[in-house]
Amino acid sequence: MTPAQCRAARATLNWTQGQMAKASGVSEVTIRNFEGEKSTPQHATLIVLRQALEAAGIQFLDSGDVAVGNGVVLRG
């Protein structure tokens, strides 16, 4: 998951960084720094963030999935 995908997924769900922190158990500061591209969380933290977003209905698209590149969609 890229910082842009994280921001897009959160926006798709209409979540604040605080709501994402609550849903994932990851600190709001960690989320803010990742989305702002100031730091990269450990791999395990990225997995937890992604799992929280996927549990809320987000599907991640990698560059091999669509012609437009990386992205996110809300599962219907």
VMD Tcl script that draws the C-alpha trace (Angstrom):
set ca {
  {0.00 0.00 0.00}
  {1.32 3.39 -0.97}
  {0.70 6.61 0.97}
  {-1.57 7.78 -1.88}
  {-3.60 4.55 -1.70}
  {-3.95 4.98 2.05}
  {-5.22 8.56 1.64}
  {-7.59 7.52 -1.15}
  {-8.94 4.55 0.80}
  {-9.55 6.68 3.87}
  {-11.25 9.36 1.76}
  {-13.42 6.74 0.06}
  {-14.62 5.62 3.47}
  {-14.96 9.24 4.63}
  {-12.69 8.41 7.58}
  {-10.54 10.89 9.46}
  {-7.05 9.83 10.44}
  {-8.41 9.46 13.97}
  {-11.12 7.07 12.81}
  {-8.54 5.04 10.92}
  {-6.34 4.95 13.99}
  {-9.23 3.63 16.04}
  {-10.17 1.01 13.44}
  {-6.60 -0.23 13.01}
  {-5.04 0.25 16.43}
  {-2.22 2.23 14.79}
  {-1.42 5.67 16.17}
  {-2.76 8.72 14.40}
  {0.79 10.13 14.25}
  {2.00 7.04 12.40}
  {-0.84 7.36 9.90}
  {-0.25 11.10 9.44}
  {3.50 10.58 8.88}
  {2.90 7.74 6.41}
  {0.26 9.60 4.40}
  {2.44 12.72 4.41}
  {5.38 10.62 3.18}
  {7.50 11.64 6.16}
  {8.16 8.04 7.23}
  {7.41 4.48 6.23}
  {5.89 2.27 8.93}
  {7.18 -1.20 9.56}
  {5.81 -3.90 7.27}
  {3.62 -5.32 10.05}
  {2.03 -1.89 10.60}
  {1.24 -1.56 6.90}
  {-0.44 -4.96 7.00}
  {-2.61 -3.91 9.95}
  {-3.60 -0.66 8.22}
  {-4.47 -2.47 5.01}
  {-6.48 -5.13 6.87}
  {-8.54 -2.44 8.63}
  {-9.31 -0.75 5.33}
  {-10.16 -4.04 3.62}
  {-12.44 -5.02 6.51}
  {-14.31 -1.75 5.90}
  {-14.82 -2.64 2.23}
  {-11.79 -1.27 0.41}
  {-10.21 -3.27 -2.40}
  {-6.66 -2.36 -3.39}
  {-5.72 -2.26 -7.06}
  {-2.10 -2.72 -8.00}
  {-0.58 -1.55 -11.26}
  {-1.09 -5.01 -12.74}
  {-4.83 -4.93 -11.97}
  {-5.88 -1.93 -14.05}
  {-4.47 0.14 -16.86}
  {-4.53 3.33 -14.77}
  {-2.14 2.05 -12.09}
  {-2.41 1.76 -8.33}
  {-5.69 2.70 -6.71}
  {-8.54 1.69 -4.46}
  {-12.24 0.94 -4.89}
  {-15.09 0.31 -2.51}
  {-16.41 -3.22 -2.91}
  {-20.08 -3.25 -3.79}
}
mol new
graphics top color blue
foreach p $ca { graphics top sphere $p radius 0.5 }
foreach p [lrange $ca 0 end-1] q [lrange $ca 1 end] { graphics top cylinder $p $q radius 0.2 }
display resetview
